[in-house]
Amino acid sequence: MRPFHLAFPITDIEATRHFYGTVLGCRIGRESPGKWIDFDLFGHQMSAHLRAEMPKDTASGAVDGDTVPIPHFGVILAMGDFLALVERLEADPDTRWGLKPKLRFEGQAGEQRTMFIFDPSGNALEFKAFNDDAAIFAV
């Protein structure tokens, strides 16, 4: 599978650099000072672009009894990587949780571990993992 690219808005480059680079452990790529910065998010190119303010979208959706932020982006991780990221985020007192780690769709097609966090600009990220990747698109 080839990496995807996502460009997203941020309001503070240094807070974003710390969050993605230090908290999540992303490798920092190219940047244009005062304009944008790239991150390697588990092999995917994320481009954070500075904006004076964030779009005013506070929508949400319901999934398996939980309210989840819409829009959001994230990565499906191997279970070991997911659990390691959970430990890393739980150890950081500044983690802004949208949904703490949980098991979703237990005993059903698509059973997964999931969690939602927010970056310093309020962008919602979901990280999830499946015991068997065949369940990713299970119906």
ABEGO torsion letter per residue (X at the ends): XBBBBBBBBBABAAAAAAAAAAAAGBBBBBBBBGABBBBBBGGBBBBBBBBABBBBBABBBBBGGBBBBOBBBEBBBBAAAAAAAAAAAAABAABBBABBBBBBGBGBBGBBBBBBBBBAAGBBBBBBBBABAAAAABX
